[in-house]
Amino acid sequence: MSIRRLPEHLVNRIAAGEVVERPASALKELVENAIDAGAGRIAILLVEGGTSRIEVADDGCGMTPADMALALERHATSKLPDEFIESVVTLGFRGEALPSIASVARLTIESRIRGAEGWARTVDNGRVEREGPAALPPGTRVVVEDLFARVPARRKFLRSPRAEYAACLDVVRRLAMARPDIGFTLEHDGRRALSATQVEDRPGRVATLTDRALADNSVAIDLEREGLVLGGVASLPTYNRGIADHQYLFVNGRPVKDRLLMGAIRGAYAEMLPRDRHAVVALFLDIPTDQVDVNVHPAKTEVRFRDPAMVRGLIVSGLRRALDAAGHRSQRASESALSMWQPESSSPERGEEGARPQSGWEGEGTPQRLALENRSYGAVNDSRPTFFASPPQARAEPAWSPPPQTSAFPMGVARGQVAKTYIVAEAEDGLVLVDQHAAHERLVLERMRAALIGGTIASQALLIPEVVELDEPACDRLESRAEELSEFGLDLERFGPHAMLVRATPALLGQSDPKGLVTDLADELAAFDEALSLKERLDAVAGTMACHGSVRAGRILSVPEMNALLREMEVTPHSGQCNHGRPTWVKLAHGDIEKLFGRK
């Protein structure tokens, strides 16, 4: 077959296949044009997810009739003042969007520059249908109707209107985040779906477009290094989602979906989130144009960095620094969690079944007083004289000296322990419940990290070395990493083909279980890539050790021990979540407690 030149309409349809994949793709191009035109307000209207109608109106600079005709030609653009494409600062620059959309839909453009009359042009699937004067305020309005109506092969690959609408909403949300100085409205099938007024700060715009609770459960990002500036907001590890769709990334104001940036976020939250949970972040990276290539993909959603390692390091350190500064912060109790607190009536039938009250303080009175109260209760109702026969599950110690002032401590002061697992503390602004095992696990991990930065972790020799029996491959893995494990304070040596001898354990772990520790470490090493050094998996190894050295659930703590744990949490980074990403403490604010009792 001989080589031939493709006809213009076919060229446009091929280009449309690259640029216009679905209604969201067309909407993205139109909104980007409005932003580049200097718009202060952008109004968007969708019908049936954009498959029937997409309308974008702005109050930007507008176009003359000549500019409008040129804009509908391929590779014609006003966004590249010269031939240096690496210096582009606008969102669009390829000059393919409008002619590509017009080749697969009915496209109407109406535009007017200030001080002149408006003009309109309609192109139906690549053919100019009409043009002439139009009445409209300064700016531009673009209407796309019946996308892919005459291209059934493309139309049948579109998803349901609801799914297409969701993709369009995501596009508008990301563009609106990037430009808080522009007001956005979005209507779908006659209903207002999004409204974002002009604001000055990015965090305020992000909270408006995602979840308003993010403002109370996030940290601000602000870091500059070698000409690169990183800003935005990032959620606390305890405020997370089941999918990564709530991560918004921007490079020089351009929404992108970049693997390098996503990987940097995962690295920053390593060992602070469960494996199947994802942080909520909106990161804005401003980088010199000569250090990033935006001309990688026709849809301009991917970028390439000249120094990817520096960019990744900036994001990881920026997130880590902000999360470290958050200290012991954790997610506030949600409305769904509060709704689980329901009052229960104590009927006589329950009392006859031997039910006990769910709260009580073992140290509130002397045993003689409790016995007297039981006898008095029995005198009133002789059929149930043993209502308090069994001791209550909660406990506290009598305060022989005045308790400390709660205002001096963010985590409050200990008032008791529930189920030998949860510390109850009173803070100035509410009630704090602490999971003692999860909290101490994080504290031990941070101590190990600090010790490793200063050198090696001190070890504690066992009086009698302990033999741990394992299968031969597990022993081989431990033996090959024995030297690295010694830096963690764990002294191991081979003891036959199926056993390891434990001579010392990390001193930070106290009275740990050597057998359980070594067994779990063998499993961790089996999951590691052999190419990785143990230092590269510091958090995983240290986290396993910390779990074995922490206060276990079911251990009775004295009030001084509880307060010591609270004080250390207040000064330890990331103490708001355990090594597995779960919250270590929750707070019921005074207002929340008042709601539970109907006072509000």
PyMOL commands that set and color helices and strands:
alter all, ss='L'
color gray80, all
select helices_A, chain A and resi 8-19+23-36+48-50+65-71+85-87+97-102+152-155+161-178+202-209+212-216+244-246+259-268+289-291+308-325+335-338+348-352+367-380+406-408+436-453+472-480+482-486+507-509+514-527+534-549+559-570+590-596
alter helices_A, ss='H'
color red, helices_A
select strands_A, chain A and resi 41-47+53-58+106-112+118-124+127-134+139-145+183-188+191-196+218-225+228-235+240-241+247-251+254-256+278-279+281-286+292-293+304-305+413-418+422-427+430-435+459-469+491-494+499-506+585-589
alter strands_A, ss='S'
color yellow, strands_A
deselect
rebuild
show_as cartoon
